[in-house]
Amino acid sequence: MKKTLKAVFATLSALSLVITALVSVPAANAAGATSINAQPVSKLKQGGTLTLPILYPPIQYNISHPDGNDADVSTMMGMTLPSLIYFDADGKLQLDKNYVSVFEQTKKSPQTLRIVLNPKAIWSNGKKITLADFVGHWKANSGKDEAYQVVSTQGYEDIKSVKAGKNANEIIVTMSKGYPDWQSLFSGLLPASLTKDAATFNDAWRTKPGLGSGPFIFESANADQTTVVWKRNPKWWGAKPLLDKVIYRSIPPSAQYAALANNEIQYMDLATDANSLKLARANSKLLVHDVPGVGTWEHIDINSKNPILADVNVRRAIAVALNRQVIAEANTGLFVKNPVVKNNRTFYEGQACHVDASGKYGKKNTALADQLLDSAGWTLATSATEKDSNGNNKVLGMRYYTGPAKAGLVANQPMTIKFTYPTNYPNRANIATLTQAMLRAAPIGIDLQLREVPRPDYFSKYVDVEKLDFELVTFAWTGSSFPIGGSMNIVAKDSNQNYAKDSVSPELDALIKKAASELDPVKRCDLANQVEKALWNVAYNIPLYMWPGTSATVKSLANFGSFGPTSLDWTKVGFVK
């Protein structure tokens, strides 16, 4: 069983669905390098324990629930939930024959899919994976019952029926309309016992997962979920895993290198810690894995529900006030020669569909920022004798509201907003600090205040689509092998991953949905790029840079490291003899 490894700080899917898939556009999933200390299984030990760091203690193990849409949880559940597909060393889609012998489109109108299950495929309780699991997964994620709290309904809302075929192992899926990314469906399959009703779906896996099916299954977790232990699945029918156990420990980025150097963990993602990269390269006991970054990208989200940030010209002004190149170089310069900023959320450079969609709002232009803020009614203070809305003297060079009456704004209100970021995360603190300096500088004059919050609470209490307790915030979206569907899924107005809903108009939302459903690959690329240009125009968020695909492992660890577009095979991970 194979799943994509995601070591990323995001809610999940970060870019997209936690389970990624293949896009149907020319050369869209360009193969990248892989660096995993590849070794034949014959050279590896039988047994052993692999300990890996995670950023946050899990608050939910159901990856189809918004609280479980986390990259670390995705990695864990990738060891145990059924997948229909994986990606080979060239980044090409393949069937995971541990679960299915057939997954094909048999008709275009109506679009019809045929799945043939491996009769050996069972859950960890010994019961076979059946039609009921597929029906339950579909209905829970379809959006038809709003009591089910789901990350996304994309694809599942377009299914008309899931029925038995000619025998118990054949499943026929009929779509109500064409869905171009149909290969992404049903990977990360949930058992029917979890999807039987909304209450179970929403809450049953909060402290521990239930049934699994892969080479590893859940064993235990401590009370605060900071240590989660997985053991070899005794009922696994595929190639026998080498490892006895995999342990996940919640460790802040600032402490991970010390843990790696002491062999307390055997792997760490270096993409967010340049200082650790220096140390790792100088440590003869470690291997540093350098591959091109594939898909994962850092960005600043803007809360468009905030009264100040609800004005599109304010959001545009913030975008053009930033020198994104400086931010990219500060955080990736040690990893990448001549790092480039990200100008397209959907595609990365090198993909056939990539264009620079940023336009004038993707370029640093302080004069334009000044004009935009003036037009939005925010005026620079030129006299300290004037009073702000609190009766205090105005600060020279800072902005105050002098425009027409608007909800949430008062006359002479100072332009004060906060940048929220987590503790013990050097690169995120660096982004916040640089942004503060750029926005406070003349003639921008925005009083950006920094708010550092406890790392474990970052997403659950602040970066939450319901709470939206932030003005500016930074995190990363994970890449998707279905880049169009994955990206459109995030920015759709009804998405539970959209943190800037109020910046998406009905017209833009219609274009987003059209791009997601268009079957013609060329037209679909064009529509996706139209969406990109529109998102830049409304300053939906501010893309910064691609994460480098850099990691470090102990020298004895094999078939693990930086994977690029290749899926991770948990049965081959082990330690050299």
Summary of the structure (lengths in Angstrom):
residues: 577
radius of gyration: 24.0
end to end distance: 23.7
largest distance: 83.5
contacts: 2067
relative contact order: 0.20
helix: 27%
strand: 23%
